[in-house]
Amino acid sequence: MTRFVSITSGKGGVGKTSIAVNLSMQLAQRGKRVCLIDADWGLANVNVMLRLRPQHTLEDVIVSGLSVDAIMLRNIQGVDILPGSSGSERMARLSPEQLGRLANAMQALENYDFVIIDSSSGIARNVLALSLASPEVLMVITPEPTSMTDAYALLKLLYAESYQGRVQVIVNHSRNHSVGRHSYDRFREVVEFYLKLRLPLLGLVQEDERMQKAVLKQQALSSHSPESVAARDIGSLAGQLLLEDNSIKRVDTTTFWKRYLETAGHSITSSSCDEVAASEDETPERAELEDQIELLNAQVDALISEVTHLRQASEKPSDTSVVPLDRGRRSLRSCCPERWVAELASGYEIAGEPDNSFPVYELEQPDGKVIHFACHSLDDAYENPQPQSTSS
């Protein structure tokens, strides 16, 4: 039985392939048998990153009927690598029959402790299916708002498909651990508020110029600069995965690839992965969901900007703020950051008196009435003020 771990992201350019390569090698250094699959079907990067020149790729498995064993690159710093193809439009548009042929060949991947899948970015159906089939998904984000909003959209799609596995977050390209933790907290709060999901942090990988040098030299960081900050951070990721080893669900290879075909929108029989039905047409519901995701992306981006503004404007965060317990309900809770106000209030203005100023918020109650309030302490009362006045 094998641990299948899919490494994905909402957008490209977040360092997903670098983490997949170096995490695989860190696991191999710890005595684990690891296979790395370059599953960015048409834009493979693992070959380029490690200066590999494979004679055959996964495209040859589909087109020429080669076996997985025939194309495998063995013992690349302890890791077996299944190379993908780059610049192949055919691999980017696999038919149901070709997917079935590929999945059938992949069943030969046995006797590995870990199969690490470097998937492509985005929300295409074949990409999403790899994550849906994996008991474990590592979501790579960066401190950039666009990375977080795209990762949120991908998460929403995963759980709209009733994903039953576990998703953990890796914050990459972090200036330091404090910035990385802050970025994770922002992402986690949005996910918990809107999707009602708990999203654990696997670890942080700091920005390191030696990582960039290793990429330019087409070498793994573990061999180019094993003592670098980023190498130590990725080593910590590997250590954390191994700490959880006994509690993680494993699946056999056949089960994984059958699940992949099913979640990709193709049906298969229990006896063979070669019998594939027609692909599932896009439904009106899916198109509507994609429109909702685009709108939600804009709302989340605006929310992050407003939260950042409040943090910068407030020298001393309030001890009391409005916290949504669930949809349609509002309650007060102490010791919560004032950013919750930004998520509920329609707006605010700065009111003040000599030597003192504070934000006054406007919030619509369930009965339609609008109240105005300012956040001070637990001893303050919240009253409905007269026009042009504030209460505390």
LINQUI-V530741 format. One record per helix or strand of 2 or more residues. SS is the DSSP state (a for helix, b for strand). FROM is the first residue (numbers start at 1). TO is the last residue. If there is no record, write none. Layout:
ss->[SS SS]
from->[FROM FROM]
to->[TO TO]
This chain:
ss->[b a b a a a b b a a b a b a b a b a a a a a a b b a b b b]
from->[2 16 34 46 58 68 73 79 89 96 114 125 136 145 166 177 200 209 221 229 245 253 284 320 329 339 347 356 370]
to->[8 29 39 49 63 71 76 82 92 106 119 133 141 160 174 195 206 216 224 243 247 263 313 326 334 344 353 364 373]
